[in-house]
Amino acid sequence: MYIYIHIPFCTSICSYCDFPKLLYCNKYIDKYLDSLEKEIKSRYNNELVKSIYIGGGTPTSLSYNELERLLIIINNFNIDNDIEYTIESNVESLDIDKIKLLNKYNVNRVSLGVQSFDDNVLKELNRHHTKDDVYRVINELKKNNITNINIDLIYGVNDNLDILKKDIEYFLELNIPHISCYSLIIENNTLFGINNREYIDDNIDFDMYKYIEDKLTNNNYIHYEVSNYSKNGYQSIHNLNYWNNLCYYGFGMGAVSYIDNYRISNTKNLSKYLNGEYIDNTIYEDEDIQKSNTLILGLRKVGGINVLEFKNRYNKDIRDCYNIKELIKDNKLILKDNYLYINPKYFYLSNDILINFI
């Protein structure tokens, strides 16, 4: 089983963030952790846990003692010896004491919200760290034997390709095994959305995407999902579980679970969550929805979908379920060696291809 835990608290709100979050407030933390512990006890059935991902929000915005309490709660899971155990963090909220604490509780992967190394871009995003802070934190992680590190990078905040080139150079200089690169998305209920910020030109966005892909793959990073690159053996086990449309628990405000073909969404209302009203809605996904999700999520992976595994899972040939012949004929999809995947030269336009299956 795979487990996601949501900690919604942040010390500041980023200009682009659309995830369930609220400003850190000391008086709510213990109550939230109380409710989280109760939710886990009421729903978790002692399955063997192969991956834990603590996301947010900013989990490391918690104080040292609050963070330790969270890790003690998580320690009650039936944890596999070879677990991938990830926590998200902002650079400015991760100090040496918290790093040692993560190590003590066997957290072995850290995902840092770097977003950019450029001070002006960081200011626009309402981030509160510097390039030197990133280097300091990553060096401290490595000193404490946490070497499985990801950074998130956002491009397209402006149309300056030189800034992106420097960002990628700094990343390569850090010599860490994973990076997630996202083109800026402007959501309505974010500061960028409220201020009617506009997207950069599509052609420049494509140039940035291609630069990232070419530069990273030429430096021995594997492009394994639309937005994700890793060194060999460092692909995110947890996220691959999502893209393979397999089961997982989601605990915490706004978290989502997928259990026995039920998509279970938790409330995004803090008051309800603290009162034990954890679940907002539960939707059963019939086989048609399951197959569609497996196809759409699977085609986000560069390697695509194993058509034999699809047939074993649903007892149907993928070619009989979807009209993929035209897409194959147009060379947008490729079917080769029992794998169906998007032609790499069309990968930037993957959403335009995936919409055929919604």
C-alpha positions in Angstrom: 0.0 0.0 0.0 1.0 3.6 -0.7 0.2 6.5 1.7 -0.1 10.2 1.1 -0.4 12.5 4.2 -1.4 16.2 3.7 -0.1 18.9 6.0 -1.8 22.1 4.9 0.2 24.7 6.9 2.5 27.2 5.3 4.5 30.1 6.7 3.5 32.1 3.5 1.2 31.6 0.6 2.9 31.3 -2.9 1.5 33.4 -5.7 0.7 30.3 -7.9 -0.4 27.6 -5.3 -3.8 26.0 -5.7 -3.3 23.2 -3.1 -5.4 23.1 0.1 -3.4 25.3 2.5 -3.6 27.9 5.2 -1.1 30.1 7.0 0.7 28.4 9.9 -1.2 29.0 13.2 0.2 27.4 16.3 -3.2 26.9 18.0 -4.4 24.6 15.2 -1.4 22.3 14.8 -2.0 19.9 17.8 -5.7 19.7 17.0 -4.9 18.9 13.4 -2.5 16.2 14.4 -5.0 14.8 16.8 -7.6 14.6 14.0 -5.0 13.1 11.6 -4.2 10.4 14.1 -7.8 9.5 14.6 -8.5 9.4 10.8 -5.6 7.1 10.3 -6.7 4.8 13.1 -10.3 4.7 11.7 -9.4 4.0 8.1 -6.0 2.2 7.9 -6.2 -1.6 7.9 -2.6 -2.5 8.7 -1.6 -3.1 5.1 2.2 -3.2 4.4 3.3 0.3 3.4 5.8 0.5 0.6 5.7 4.3 0.2 4.9 7.3 2.4 4.7 10.8 1.0 4.1 13.8 3.3 3.0 16.7 1.2 1.4 20.1 1.6 1.3 22.9 2.3 4.7 22.8 3.9 5.1 19.9 6.3 8.4 21.3 7.6 6.7 24.5 8.5 5.8 22.6 11.7 8.0 23.3 14.7 10.6 20.6 15.7 8.3 19.1 18.4 5.2 19.2 16.1 7.1 17.6 13.3 8.4 14.9 15.6 4.8 14.2 16.7 3.8 13.8 13.1 6.6 11.4 12.5 5.7 9.4 15.6 2.1 9.1 14.3 3.4 7.8 10.9 5.7 5.4 12.7 2.7 3.3 13.7 2.1 2.2 10.1 3.2 -1.3 9.1 6.3 -0.1 7.2 8.2 -2.1 4.6 12.0 -2.3 5.2 12.6 -1.0 1.7 10.2 1.9 1.9 10.5 5.1 -0.1 9.7 7.8 2.6 9.4 11.3 1.2 8.7 14.6 2.8 8.1 17.9 0.9 9.9 21.0 2.3 10.5 24.6 1.5 14.1 25.6 1.6 13.7 28.2 4.4 11.8 25.8 6.7 14.4 23.0 6.8 17.3 23.5 9.3 19.9 21.1 10.5 17.9 20.0 13.6 14.9 19.1 11.4 17.1 17.3 9.0 18.6 15.2 11.8 15.0 14.5 13.0 14.0 13.3 9.6 17.0 11.0 9.5 16.1 9.7 13.0 12.7 8.6 11.8 14.0 7.0 8.5 12.7 9.6 6.1 15.0 8.9 3.1 13.7 11.2 0.4 13.2 15.0 0.4 11.4 17.0 -2.2 12.5 20.7 -2.0 10.3 23.5 -3.4 13.1 25.5 -5.0 11.1 26.7 -8.1 14.0 29.0 -9.3 17.5 30.1 -8.3 16.8 33.6 -9.6 16.0 36.2 -6.9 13.5 38.2 -9.0 11.6 35.1 -10.0 11.5 34.0 -6.4 10.1 37.3 -5.4 7.3 37.1 -8.0 6.5 33.6 -6.7 6.5 34.9 -3.1 9.3 32.5 -2.1 11.6 33.4 0.7 15.0 31.7 0.0 18.1 32.4 -2.0 20.3 30.3 -4.2 22.8 30.0 -1.4 20.1 28.7 0.9 19.3 25.9 -1.5 23.0 24.9 -1.7 23.2 25.0 2.1 20.2 22.8 2.7 21.2 20.3 0.1 24.7 20.0 1.5 23.3 19.4 5.0 20.9 16.7 3.6 23.8 14.9 2.0 25.9 15.2 5.2 23.1 13.5 7.0 22.8 10.6 4.5 19.7 11.9 2.7 20.9 11.8 -0.8 17.6 10.9 -2.6 16.6 14.5 -3.2 14.2 16.1 -5.7 13.8 19.8 -6.5 10.7 21.3 -8.0 11.4 23.9 -10.7 8.8 26.2 -12.3 9.5 27.7 -15.7 7.5 30.2 -17.8 7.1 32.7 -15.0 8.7 35.1 -17.5 9.9 34.6 -21.1 13.7 34.9 -20.3 15.3 31.7 -21.5 18.6 32.7 -20.0 17.2 32.5 -16.5 16.0 29.0 -17.2 19.4 28.0 -18.5 21.0 29.2 -15.3 18.4 27.4 -13.2 19.3 24.1 -15.0 23.0 24.7 -14.7 22.7 25.3 -10.9 20.6 22.1 -10.6 23.3 20.1 -12.5 26.0 21.6 -10.3 24.2 20.3 -7.2 24.4 16.7 -8.5 21.2 15.5 -7.1 19.2 12.6 -8.7 15.7 14.0 -9.4 14.0 17.1 -10.7 10.3 18.0 -11.5 9.9 20.8 -14.0 6.5 22.4 -14.3 5.4 25.1 -16.7 3.6 27.8 -14.8 -0.2 27.2 -14.5 -2.3 30.2 -13.5 -5.3 29.1 -11.4 -8.3 31.3 -10.8 -8.1 31.4 -7.0 -4.4 32.2 -6.7 -2.7 35.6 -6.5 -1.6 35.2 -10.1 -5.2 34.4 -11.1 -6.8 37.2 -9.1 -4.3 39.7 -10.7 -5.1 38.3 -14.2 -1.5 37.4 -14.9 -1.0 36.2 -18.5 0.9 33.2 -19.8 4.1 33.6 -21.8 4.0 32.9 -25.6 3.4 29.2 -26.4 6.4 29.1 -28.7 8.7 30.3 -25.9 7.2 27.8 -23.5 7.9 25.0 -26.0 11.5 26.3 -26.4 11.9 26.1 -22.6 10.4 22.6 -22.4 12.8 21.4 -25.2 15.8 23.1 -23.6 15.1 21.3 -20.3 14.6 18.0 -22.0 17.7 18.2 -24.2 20.0 19.5 -21.4 18.9 17.0 -18.8 18.9 13.9 -21.1 22.3 14.9 -22.4 23.5 14.8 -18.7 22.3 11.3 -18.1 18.9 12.1 -16.6 16.0 9.9 -17.7 12.9 11.7 -18.9 10.3 9.2 -17.5 7.2 11.3 -17.1 5.9 14.5 -18.7 7.4 16.7 -16.0 9.9 14.4 -14.3 13.6 13.5 -14.8 15.8 11.3 -12.7 19.1 9.5 -12.6 18.8 5.7 -13.2 17.1 4.1 -10.2 15.8 7.3 -8.7 12.3 7.5 -10.3 9.7 8.4 -7.7 8.1 5.1 -6.6 5.2 6.9 -5.0 4.3 9.0 -8.1 4.7 6.0 -10.4 2.0 4.4 -8.3 -0.4 7.3 -9.2 0.5 7.1 -12.9 -0.1 3.4 -12.9 -3.6 4.1 -11.4 -3.0 1.7 -8.4 -4.4 2.0 -4.9 -3.3 4.4 -2.2 -4.6 6.0 1.0 -4.8 9.8 1.4 -5.0 11.1 4.9 -5.4 14.8 6.0 -7.4 17.8 4.8 -8.0 17.7 1.1 -6.2 14.4 0.6 -7.6 11.8 -1.9 -7.6 8.0 -1.6 -8.1 5.4 -4.3 -9.2 2.1 -2.6 -11.1 -0.8 -4.2 -12.1 1.4 -7.2 -13.5 4.1 -4.9 -12.1 7.6 -5.3 -12.4 9.1 -1.8 -11.9 12.9 -1.4 -11.4 14.4 2.0 -12.9 17.7 3.1 -10.9 20.9 2.4 -12.6 22.6 5.3 -10.4 22.8 8.3 -13.3 23.1 10.8 -15.0 20.0 9.4 -11.7 18.1 9.4 -10.9 19.0 13.1 -14.5 17.8 14.0 -13.8 14.4 12.5 -15.8 15.0 9.3 -13.0 13.7 7.2 -14.6 12.6 3.9 -16.2 15.1 1.6 -17.3 12.6 -1.1 -16.9 9.0 -2.3 -17.3 8.1 -6.0 -17.3 4.5 -7.3 -15.4 4.3 -10.6 -16.8 1.7 -12.9 -14.6 -0.3 -15.3 -14.9 2.2 -18.1 -13.6 5.0 -15.8 -10.9 2.7 -14.5 -9.7 1.9 -17.9 -9.8 5.5 -19.0 -7.8 6.7 -16.0 -5.3 3.9 -16.5 -4.8 5.0 -20.1 -4.6 8.7 -19.4 -2.3 8.5 -16.4 -0.2 5.8 -18.0 0.4 7.8 -21.2 1.9 10.6 -19.0 4.9 8.2 -18.6 7.5 8.4 -21.4 7.5 4.6 -21.5 3.7 4.5 -21.7 1.5 1.5 -21.0 2.2 -2.2 -21.2 -0.7 -3.5 -23.3 -0.4 -7.0 -21.9 -0.7 -5.8 -18.3 -3.7 -3.7 -19.4 -5.3 -6.9 -20.8 -4.6 -8.9 -17.7 -6.0 -6.2 -15.5 -9.2 -5.6 -17.4 -9.5 -8.8 -19.6 -9.8 -6.6 -22.6 -7.4 -5.5 -25.4 -6.6 -1.8 -25.2 -7.2 -1.6 -29.0 -10.7 -2.8 -28.6 -11.5 -0.3 -25.9 -10.3 2.9 -27.6 -10.0 4.1 -31.1 -6.2 4.5 -31.2 -5.7 3.5 -34.8 -5.9 7.0 -36.1 -3.5 8.3 -33.5 -1.1 5.5 -34.4 -1.6 6.2 -38.1 -0.8 9.9 -37.5 2.3 8.8 -35.6 1.2 10.5 -32.4 1.0 7.2 -30.6 3.4 4.3 -31.0 2.7 0.7 -30.3 5.9 -1.3 -30.1 7.1 -4.3 -28.1 3.8 -4.5 -26.2 4.0 -0.8 -25.1 1.7 2.0 -26.2 3.3 5.4 -25.7 3.2 9.0 -27.1 5.6 9.7 -29.8 8.4 11.7 -28.1 8.2 14.5 -30.7 4.5 15.0 -29.6 5.1 14.7 -25.9 4.9 18.4 -25.3 1.4 18.3 -26.8 0.4 15.2 -24.7 -2.7 16.9 -23.2 -4.1 17.4 -26.8 -3.6 13.7 -27.3 -5.0 12.6 -23.9 -8.2 14.6 -24.4 -9.2 12.0 -27.0 -9.7 9.5 -24.1 -11.6 11.7 -21.6 
